[in-house]
Amino acid sequence: MITPITLKKGDTIGIVSTARKVTKDALQPAIKFLENWGLTAELGKTIDAENHQFAGSDNLRAEDFQAMLDNPKIKAIWCARGGYGTVRIIDKIDFSEFKNNPKWIIGYSDMTVLHAHINNLGVETLHAQIFLGIESKSKEAAQSIKKVLFAESYNIQFKPTSPVENSSFSGELIGGNLSVLYSLLGSPSAIETDGKILFIEDLDEYLYHIDRMMMNLKRSGILKNLKALIVGGMTDMNDNAIPFGKTAEEIIFDTVKDYDYPVIYNFPAGHINDNRALIMGRKVTLEIQNSQVTLSFN
């Protein structure tokens, strides 16, 4: 995997929206926050653009992202907002120049499309908080992004909610939003999971649909040969009048219980306040010792 360029003070980050619409005014606190890091924000044409729920038409969103990819002045691209829409433009984008001069692509949730697609091209990406609202997230969430961009030493330590046997191993980290990963199956952007560490998270889904997606991943072979499964926030789950009978975490456990790899819950990433950055495509070390998990990216 190729690691994108390291940023330095004075560099410019392109801000675009590949999905839902967002205003320049709403981004002002994030712009000031970025400036405190010594970086400059350059807003793309999708900021303030509107096409129903999207940040402009599919063509505009694709052209805006393409312009940021190809502009040598732009040292990283930070997606302004999630929602839905990135999959509608992914096949319109030419990554030829980007592969020769890779830069960090930052975002999560709907940006899982970008992570999966770009990781398949052999380039690392940064699964992390979107630009909108970064100033209001946990200190650790914001600092984790800065550490990666400036190539500082970085790891994540936390205690999972369920006990996991002591172990230590390495593997390539992949994944993102479960619903998006599910939607990419069978496409050129689908993830390859054999021998890798898979991270999943989701928001505002019905429990039966979590079960449906997990069963699909299992039947597709996506879950069979993992090194480990990391489960982040399963946030604001919904249920029907007749309850499904299991939590999202219990559904996940039920799906993979027959596989011989660790499953780690309550990882600090996803649609939560403490949304730590994950370097997708990076070969990471996962160490489990005395009920503490350490994920190292160095």
C-alpha positions as CSV (number, residue, x, y, z in Angstrom):
1,M,0.0,0.0,0.0
2,I,1.1,3.5,-0.8
3,T,1.0,6.1,2.0
4,P,-0.1,9.6,0.9
5,I,2.2,12.6,1.4
6,T,2.8,14.0,4.8
7,L,1.4,17.5,5.4
8,K,3.3,20.5,6.9
9,K,2.1,23.8,8.2
10,G,1.0,26.1,5.4
11,D,-0.4,23.3,3.3
12,T,-3.9,23.5,1.8
13,I,-6.7,21.0,2.3
14,G,-9.5,20.8,-0.2
15,I,-13.0,20.7,1.3
16,V,-15.7,19.1,-0.9
17,S,-19.0,17.3,-0.4
18,T,-19.4,14.1,-2.3
19,A,-22.9,13.5,-0.8
20,R,-25.3,15.7,1.1
21,K,-25.5,19.5,0.7
22,V,-23.7,21.8,3.2
23,T,-23.3,25.6,3.5
24,K,-20.1,27.6,3.8
25,D,-21.5,29.3,6.9
26,A,-21.9,25.9,8.6
27,L,-18.3,25.1,8.0
28,Q,-16.8,28.3,9.5
29,P,-16.0,26.7,12.9
30,A,-14.3,23.8,11.2
31,I,-12.3,26.2,9.0
32,K,-11.1,28.1,12.0
33,F,-10.2,24.8,13.7
34,L,-8.1,23.8,10.7
35,E,-6.3,27.1,10.7
36,N,-5.3,26.5,14.3
37,W,-3.3,23.5,12.9
38,G,-1.5,25.8,10.6
39,L,-3.4,24.6,7.5
40,T,-5.6,26.4,5.0
41,A,-9.0,25.2,3.7
42,E,-9.9,25.7,0.1
43,L,-13.7,25.2,-0.4
44,G,-14.8,23.3,-3.5
45,K,-17.7,24.2,-5.8
46,T,-19.9,21.7,-4.0
47,I,-19.9,23.9,-0.9
48,D,-23.2,25.9,-1.0
49,A,-24.3,23.9,-4.1
50,E,-27.7,22.3,-3.9
51,N,-29.6,19.7,-5.9
52,H,-32.4,18.4,-3.7
53,Q,-30.6,16.7,-0.8
54,F,-27.2,16.5,-2.7
55,A,-24.4,19.0,-2.8
56,G,-25.1,19.8,-6.4
57,S,-25.6,17.4,-9.3
58,D,-23.7,14.1,-9.7
59,N,-21.6,15.7,-12.4
60,L,-20.8,18.7,-10.2
61,R,-19.8,16.6,-7.3
62,A,-17.6,14.4,-9.5
63,E,-16.0,17.4,-11.2
64,D,-15.3,19.0,-7.8
65,F,-13.7,15.9,-6.4
66,Q,-11.7,15.4,-9.6
67,A,-10.4,19.0,-9.5
68,M,-9.2,18.5,-6.0
69,L,-7.5,15.2,-6.9
70,D,-5.6,16.7,-9.8
71,N,-4.7,20.0,-8.2
72,P,-1.1,19.8,-6.9
73,K,-1.7,22.7,-4.6
74,I,-4.2,20.6,-2.7
75,K,-2.3,18.3,-0.3
76,A,-5.4,16.4,1.2
77,I,-9.1,16.2,0.6
78,W,-11.5,16.3,3.5
79,C,-15.1,15.4,2.8
80,A,-17.4,18.0,4.3
81,R,-20.5,15.9,5.0
82,G,-21.9,12.4,4.8
83,G,-25.4,11.3,4.1
84,Y,-25.8,9.5,0.7
85,G,-24.4,10.1,-2.8
86,T,-20.8,9.1,-3.1
87,V,-21.6,5.9,-4.9
88,R,-23.4,7.9,-7.5
89,I,-20.1,9.6,-8.6
90,I,-17.4,7.0,-8.0
91,D,-17.4,5.7,-11.5
92,K,-17.1,9.2,-13.0
93,I,-13.7,9.8,-11.3
94,D,-10.3,9.3,-12.9
95,F,-7.7,8.3,-10.3
96,S,-4.8,8.1,-12.8
97,E,-3.1,11.3,-11.5
98,F,-4.0,10.5,-7.9
99,K,-2.2,7.1,-8.1
100,N,1.0,8.9,-9.2
101,N,0.6,11.6,-6.5
102,P,-1.6,10.2,-3.7
103,K,-3.0,12.5,-1.0
104,W,-5.0,11.7,2.1
105,I,-8.8,11.3,1.5
106,I,-10.6,12.0,4.8
107,G,-14.1,11.1,5.9
108,Y,-16.3,8.2,7.0
109,S,-19.8,6.8,6.7
110,D,-20.9,7.4,3.1
111,M,-17.2,8.0,2.3
112,T,-16.7,4.2,2.8
113,V,-17.2,4.1,-0.9
114,L,-14.0,6.1,-1.4
115,H,-12.0,4.0,1.2
116,A,-13.0,0.7,-0.4
117,H,-12.4,1.9,-4.0
118,I,-9.1,3.7,-3.3
119,N,-7.7,0.9,-1.1
120,N,-8.3,-1.5,-4.0
121,L,-6.1,0.9,-6.0
122,G,-3.3,0.3,-3.5
123,V,-3.4,3.6,-1.7
124,E,-4.2,4.2,2.0
125,T,-7.1,6.5,3.1
126,L,-8.1,8.1,6.4
127,H,-11.4,6.9,7.9
128,A,-12.2,9.8,10.2
129,Q,-14.6,12.5,11.2
130,I,-16.1,14.5,8.4
131,F,-15.1,18.2,8.3
132,L,-18.5,19.5,9.4
133,G,-18.5,19.6,13.2
134,I,-14.9,18.4,13.7
135,E,-14.4,21.2,16.3
136,S,-17.2,19.7,18.5
137,K,-15.9,16.1,18.6
138,S,-13.6,14.7,21.3
139,K,-10.1,16.0,21.6
140,E,-8.8,12.5,20.8
141,A,-10.9,12.3,17.6
142,A,-9.5,15.6,16.2
143,Q,-5.9,14.9,17.4
144,S,-6.0,11.5,15.8
145,I,-6.5,13.1,12.4
146,K,-3.8,15.6,12.9
147,K,-1.3,12.9,14.0
148,V,-1.9,11.0,10.8
149,L,-1.7,14.0,8.5
150,F,1.6,15.1,10.1
151,A,3.0,11.6,10.3
152,E,3.2,11.5,14.1
153,S,3.3,8.3,16.1
154,Y,-0.2,7.0,16.6
155,N,-2.1,4.2,18.2
156,I,-5.4,3.6,19.8
157,Q,-5.9,2.0,23.3
158,F,-9.2,1.1,24.8
159,K,-11.1,-1.6,26.7
160,P,-13.6,-3.6,24.8
161,T,-17.1,-4.3,26.3
162,S,-16.6,-8.1,26.0
163,P,-13.6,-10.1,27.2
164,V,-11.1,-11.1,24.4
165,E,-8.3,-13.6,24.8
166,N,-4.7,-12.3,24.9
167,S,-3.2,-12.2,21.4
168,S,-1.1,-10.2,19.1
169,F,-1.1,-10.2,15.3
170,S,-0.8,-7.9,12.2
171,G,-2.9,-7.4,9.2
172,E,-4.3,-4.9,6.7
173,L,-7.1,-2.8,8.1
174,I,-10.1,-2.3,5.9
175,G,-13.8,-1.6,6.1
176,G,-16.1,1.2,7.2
177,N,-19.9,1.7,7.3
178,L,-21.6,-1.7,7.2
179,S,-24.5,-0.5,5.0
180,V,-22.2,1.0,2.5
181,L,-19.9,-2.1,2.4
182,Y,-23.0,-4.2,1.9
183,S,-24.1,-2.0,-1.0
184,L,-20.7,-2.3,-2.7
185,L,-20.8,-6.1,-3.0
186,G,-20.5,-7.3,-6.5
187,S,-19.1,-4.0,-7.7
188,P,-15.5,-3.0,-8.6
189,S,-15.4,-1.2,-5.2
190,A,-16.2,-4.3,-3.2
191,I,-13.6,-5.1,-0.5
192,E,-11.3,-8.1,-0.4
193,T,-11.1,-9.5,3.2
194,D,-9.0,-12.6,3.2
195,G,-6.3,-12.4,5.9
196,K,-7.3,-8.8,6.8
197,I,-8.8,-7.0,9.8
198,L,-12.3,-5.8,9.1
199,F,-13.8,-2.7,10.8
200,I,-17.6,-2.1,10.7
201,E,-19.9,0.5,12.2
202,D,-23.4,1.8,11.4
203,L,-26.1,4.3,12.3
204,D,-29.9,4.5,12.4
205,E,-30.5,1.0,11.0
206,Y,-33.2,-1.5,11.8
207,L,-31.9,-4.5,13.7
208,Y,-33.4,-6.9,11.2
209,H,-31.5,-5.1,8.5
210,I,-28.2,-5.5,10.4
211,D,-29.0,-9.2,10.5
212,R,-29.7,-9.2,6.7
213,M,-26.5,-7.5,5.9
214,M,-24.4,-9.7,8.2
215,M,-25.9,-12.8,6.7
216,N,-25.1,-11.5,3.2
217,L,-21.5,-10.8,4.2
218,K,-21.3,-14.3,5.7
219,R,-22.8,-16.0,2.6
220,S,-20.6,-14.0,0.3
221,G,-17.5,-15.2,2.1
222,I,-16.6,-11.7,3.3
223,L,-16.4,-12.8,7.0
224,K,-14.8,-16.3,6.5
225,N,-11.0,-15.7,6.5
226,L,-10.6,-12.5,8.6
227,K,-7.7,-12.0,11.0
228,A,-10.1,-10.1,13.3
229,L,-13.4,-8.2,13.3
230,I,-13.5,-4.8,14.9
231,V,-17.0,-3.4,15.7
232,G,-17.3,0.4,16.3
233,G,-20.4,2.3,17.1
234,M,-23.7,0.7,16.4
235,T,-25.5,3.9,17.1
236,D,-29.3,4.7,17.4
237,M,-30.5,1.3,16.2
238,N,-34.2,0.9,15.4
239,D,-36.6,-2.0,16.1
240,N,-40.1,-3.0,15.0
241,A,-43.2,-3.3,17.1
242,I,-42.5,-6.9,17.4
243,P,-38.8,-6.8,18.7
244,F,-36.1,-8.6,16.7
245,G,-34.8,-10.0,20.0
246,K,-31.1,-9.2,19.8
247,T,-28.9,-6.1,19.9
248,A,-26.7,-5.2,16.9
249,E,-23.7,-6.6,18.8
250,E,-25.5,-9.9,19.5
251,I,-26.5,-10.2,15.9
252,I,-22.9,-9.7,14.8
253,F,-21.7,-12.3,17.4
254,D,-24.3,-14.8,16.2
255,T,-23.2,-14.4,12.6
256,V,-19.4,-15.0,13.2
257,K,-19.4,-17.2,16.4
258,D,-18.3,-20.2,14.4
259,Y,-15.2,-18.5,13.0
260,D,-11.8,-18.7,14.8
261,Y,-10.8,-15.0,15.1
262,P,-11.3,-12.4,17.8
263,V,-14.3,-10.0,17.7
264,I,-13.7,-6.7,19.4
265,Y,-16.6,-4.5,20.4
266,N,-17.0,-0.9,21.5
267,F,-14.1,0.3,19.3
268,P,-13.9,4.2,19.5
269,A,-14.8,4.9,15.9
270,G,-18.1,5.5,14.0
271,H,-21.0,7.8,14.5
272,I,-19.9,8.7,18.0
273,N,-18.3,11.7,19.7
274,D,-15.0,9.9,20.1
275,N,-14.5,9.0,16.4
276,R,-10.9,8.1,16.2
277,A,-9.0,8.1,12.9
278,L,-8.3,4.7,11.2
279,I,-5.8,4.4,8.4
280,M,-7.5,2.1,5.9
281,G,-5.2,-0.1,3.9
282,R,-2.4,0.2,6.5
283,K,-0.9,-3.0,7.9
284,V,-1.6,-2.5,11.6
285,T,-0.7,-4.4,14.7
286,L,-3.5,-5.5,17.0
287,E,-2.5,-6.4,20.6
288,I,-4.9,-7.7,23.2
289,Q,-3.4,-7.9,26.7
290,N,-5.2,-8.0,30.0
291,S,-8.5,-6.7,28.7
292,Q,-6.9,-3.8,26.9
293,V,-6.7,-3.5,23.1
294,T,-4.0,-1.5,21.4
295,L,-4.2,-0.8,17.7
296,S,-0.9,0.5,16.3
297,F,-0.5,2.2,13.0
298,N,3.3,2.8,13.0
